[in-house]
Amino acid sequence: MANLQVRLNDDIKTQADLLFASLGLDTSTAVRMFLVAAIENGGIPFEIRHRTLSEGVQQAISDSRNRANLNGPYRSAEEAVAAMLED
């Protein structure tokens, strides 16, 4: 039987341990499952790609970075909500 050592951030290890425990697994079993699935699929057993954002979200990000199409500042939360409800 071989051993596999992986270096990773303590927080990632803790989060992974908690996630796998909630699924009834330990981290070693989850890693074994990943490796078996990779072998059976002849590669990574899930799609690896850049996350795509909708055109509207991309435009909102661009607007916020360029400080375009912004409203406010508002004097109160009620004023902000009223502005959001205007059409």
ZAMARGU-4260 file (C-alpha; in steps of 0.2 Angstrom, whole numbers, plus 5000, padded with zeros to 4 digits):
<rodrens>
0) 5000/5000/5000 | 5007/5017/4995 | 5006/5034/5005 | 5002/5050/4997 | 5007/5067/5005
5) 4998/5083/5000 | 5003/5100/5007 | 4988/5112/5008 | 4982/5127/5019 | 4976/5122/5036
10) 4959/5130/5033 | 4956/5121/5017 | 4960/5104/5026 | 4948/5109/5040 | 4934/5113/5028
15) 4937/5098/5018 | 4937/5087/5033 | 4921/5095/5039 | 4913/5093/5022 | 4918/5075/5020
20) 4912/5070/5038 | 4895/5078/5034 | 4894/5065/5019 | 4900/5051/5031 | 4917/5050/5023
25) 4935/5054/5030 | 4946/5064/5019 | 4957/5049/5014 | 4942/5040/5007 | 4936/5055/4998
30) 4954/5057/4990 | 4953/5039/4985 | 4936/5041/4977 | 4943/5056/4967 | 4958/5045/4961
35) 4947/5030/4956 | 4935/5042/4947 | 4949/5050/4938 | 4956/5033/4932 | 4939/5027/4927
40) 4936/5044/4917 | 4953/5044/4909 | 4955/5062/4917 | 4949/5074/4929 | 4931/5068/4934
45) 4923/5085/4932 | 4924/5099/4920 | 4937/5112/4923 | 4933/5129/4916 | 4933/5147/4919
50) 4917/5153/4928 | 4906/5162/4916 | 4895/5177/4922 | 4880/5183/4913 | 4881/5198/4902
55) 4871/5208/4915 | 4883/5204/4929 | 4898/5207/4919 | 4891/5224/4914 | 4887/5228/4933
60) 4905/5224/4938 | 4912/5235/4924 | 4900/5249/4929 | 4905/5248/4947 | 4924/5248/4943
65) 4921/5263/4931 | 4909/5271/4943 | 4896/5272/4929 | 4877/5270/4931 | 4878/5272/4949
70) 4865/5280/4960 | 4866/5288/4977 | 4872/5292/4990 | 4855/5290/4999 | 4851/5298/5016
75) 4842/5283/5022 | 4838/5265/5019 | 4821/5269/5014 | 4827/5281/5001 | 4838/5268/4994
80) 4824/5255/4993 | 4813/5267/4985 | 4826/5271/4971 | 4827/5252/4968 | 4809/5250/4966
85) 4808/5265/4954 | 4806/5259/4936
</rodrens>
